[in-house]
Amino acid sequence: MITVNGISKSFLVAKRSSGLRHAVKSLFHREFTVVEALQDISFSIAPGEIVGYIGPNGAGKSTTIKIMSGILVPDRGTCTIHGYTPWLERVPYVKHIGVVFGQRTQLWWDVPVMDSFELLKDIYNIPQQDYNDNLELLIDTLDLGGIIQTPVRQLSLGQRMRCEIAASLLHNPSILFLDEPTIGLDAVSKIAVRRFIKMINKEKRVTVILTTHDMNDIEALADRILLIGKGTLLYDGSVQGLRSRFGTHRTITADYRENTNPITIPGASVLSWTPERAILSVDTDQILMSEALTQLSSQVELMDVAIDTQPIEDIIVQMYKEYQL
Ligand SMILES: Nc1ncnc2c1ncn2[C@@H]1O[C@H](COP(=O)(O)OP(=O)(O)OP(=O)(O)O)[C@@H](O)[C@H]1O
C-alpha cells in the first residue's frame, strides 16, 4: 500500500548572525547552509498496519509525513501510496488519506465544529448518506455530542484533538497520518485517543502512520517501529524486536530479612541498597535471570521479589545514545 524508496530532502536555510553590521551585510549578501532533513529513506507499509515513526527532535519525521501526504516534494526518490505519487496527484490522492498535525488545526477557528465538518463534506465531495453514517459513528465513538456546536477556539486541547481526528476521517480514508496526536493531552484524553485509533484500525482496517515522542503511544498502538535519526532510517522492526535487541536489562527489587553484607552478582549492578531492600539492574546478555536469582537467594533470605522489564522509554534513550542522536 505504501512504498517509499530512496527519498531524500534538503532545505536551504539562510545563515543569520546577530548585530547590526551583519544584518545590513545580509541585505546584500545572504549566506545559506544546507540541512539534510532526509537521506535515502526507504520502507514499505502493508494495509492495516499501525507503524510508529519515532526519532529525536529534528530527525525528519514531519518532513517524511509531509512528503507522504503530498505537501512537500522530495529532492530524490519515489513514493507510491495507493497507486499515487502524493505530490504529483494530490487531488485524487487526498481522498484516500486523513492527516492530523497535533500542533496545527484543520478546523476553522471561529465557527462551530459542525460547520467545519459540513465544509469538509463539500471539499471532499462526500455523498450525504456516507457523511451522515460516518458522522454518527464519529460523534458516538469520540464522544463529540456535547461539543459539536461549539466554536473551535472555545474547545480544550483534548476536545479539539478529538474533533481533529473526526475531521480527518469524515471522508473514510484508508490511510491515516497522525503527527503527534497526543501532544499536550492529559492522561484520560490520551487513553481515549489511543483507544479510538486502535478501534478504527481494527474495525475499519485503516492503516495508521503515527509520529510521537510518547513511548506509551508506541507501546499501546504500534506493531512496528521505524526509527529515524539525523535523516536516516536506523531501525525497522517490531517493538518486541527492539526490546530483545536493546532492552537487555531487567530490574530486580528484592525484599529480604535484615542483612548488612553487600550484595555482589557478576553481570548485575546495585542501583540502591538498604539492609532490608535492594534494587538491582541485571544485564541479561551477561547473566541469565535464573542464575541472578539463585545467586541473590544464596546471599540473602528473600521475602519478596519483583522483576520489571526495562521501560521502552529507557530503551529508546539507550538507542539514541548508541546511535549518537
Ligand atoms: N521548511 C523548512 N525549512 C528549513 N528547514 C527545515 C524545514 N522543515 C524542516 N526543516 C529542518 O529539517 C530537519 C528535520 O525536521 P522535521 O520537522 O522533519 O523533524 P522532526 O523529526 O519532525 O522533529 P520534531 O520531533 O522536533 O517535530 C530539521 O533540522 C529542521 O530544522
Ligand as a Chemical Component Dictionary entry (heavy atoms), coordinates in Angstrom:
data_LIG
# 
_chem_comp.id                   LIG 
_chem_comp.type                 NON-POLYMER 
_chem_comp.pdbx_formal_charge   0 
_chem_comp.three_letter_code    LIG 
# 
loop_
_chem_comp_atom.comp_id 
_chem_comp_atom.atom_id 
_chem_comp_atom.alt_atom_id 
_chem_comp_atom.type_symbol 
_chem_comp_atom.charge 
_chem_comp_atom.model_Cartn_x 
_chem_comp_atom.model_Cartn_y 
_chem_comp_atom.model_Cartn_z 
_chem_comp_atom.pdbx_ordinal 
LIG N1  N1  N 0 10.682 24.331 5.981  1  
LIG C1  C1  C 0 11.895 24.093 6.449  2  
LIG N2  N2  N 0 12.917 24.934 6.189  3  
LIG C2  C2  C 0 14.158 24.692 6.656  4  
LIG N3  N3  N 0 14.494 23.635 7.415  5  
LIG C3  C3  C 0 13.515 22.760 7.718  6  
LIG C4  C4  C 0 12.160 22.944 7.257  7  
LIG N4  N4  N 0 11.409 21.915 7.713  8  
LIG C5  C5  C 0 12.239 21.126 8.433  9  
LIG N5  N5  N 0 13.494 21.636 8.432  10 
LIG C6  C6  C 0 14.687 21.039 9.067  11 
LIG O1  O1  O 0 14.737 19.663 8.697  12 
LIG C7  C7  C 0 15.120 18.845 9.800  13 
LIG C8  C8  C 0 14.029 17.810 10.062 14 
LIG O2  O2  O 0 12.864 18.493 10.550 15 
LIG P1  P1  P 0 11.485 17.749 10.906 16 
LIG O3  O3  O 0 10.486 18.805 11.266 17 
LIG O4  O4  O 0 11.135 16.791 9.823  18 
LIG O5  O5  O 0 11.919 16.927 12.198 19 
LIG P2  P2  P 0 11.022 16.102 13.239 20 
LIG O6  O6  O 0 11.670 14.762 13.337 21 
LIG O7  O7  O 0 9.600  16.154 12.840 22 
LIG O8  O8  O 0 11.285 16.932 14.569 23 
LIG P3  P3  P 0 10.317 17.215 15.855 24 
LIG O9  O9  O 0 10.273 15.941 16.634 25 
LIG O10 O10 O 0 11.067 18.281 16.577 26 
LIG O11 O11 O 0 8.987  17.650 15.318 27 
LIG C9  C9  C 0 15.364 19.798 10.958 28 
LIG O12 O12 O 0 16.744 20.085 11.020 29 
LIG C10 C10 C 0 14.571 21.043 10.589 30 
LIG O13 O13 O 0 15.166 22.200 11.134 31 
# 
loop_
_chem_comp_bond.comp_id 
_chem_comp_bond.atom_id_1 
_chem_comp_bond.atom_id_2 
_chem_comp_bond.value_order 
_chem_comp_bond.pdbx_ordinal 
LIG N1  C1  SING 1  
LIG C1  N2  SING 2  
LIG C1  C4  DOUB 3  
LIG N2  C2  DOUB 4  
LIG C2  N3  SING 5  
LIG N3  C3  DOUB 6  
LIG C3  C4  SING 7  
LIG C3  N5  SING 8  
LIG C4  N4  SING 9  
LIG N4  C5  DOUB 10 
LIG C5  N5  SING 11 
LIG N5  C6  SING 12 
LIG C6  O1  SING 13 
LIG C6  C10 SING 14 
LIG O1  C7  SING 15 
LIG C7  C8  SING 16 
LIG C7  C9  SING 17 
LIG C8  O2  SING 18 
LIG O2  P1  SING 19 
LIG P1  O3  DOUB 20 
LIG P1  O4  SING 21 
LIG P1  O5  SING 22 
LIG O5  P2  SING 23 
LIG P2  O6  DOUB 24 
LIG P2  O7  SING 25 
LIG P2  O8  SING 26 
LIG O8  P3  SING 27 
LIG P3  O9  DOUB 28 
LIG P3  O10 SING 29 
LIG P3  O11 SING 30 
LIG C9  O12 SING 31 
LIG C9  C10 SING 32 
LIG C10 O13 SING 33 
# 
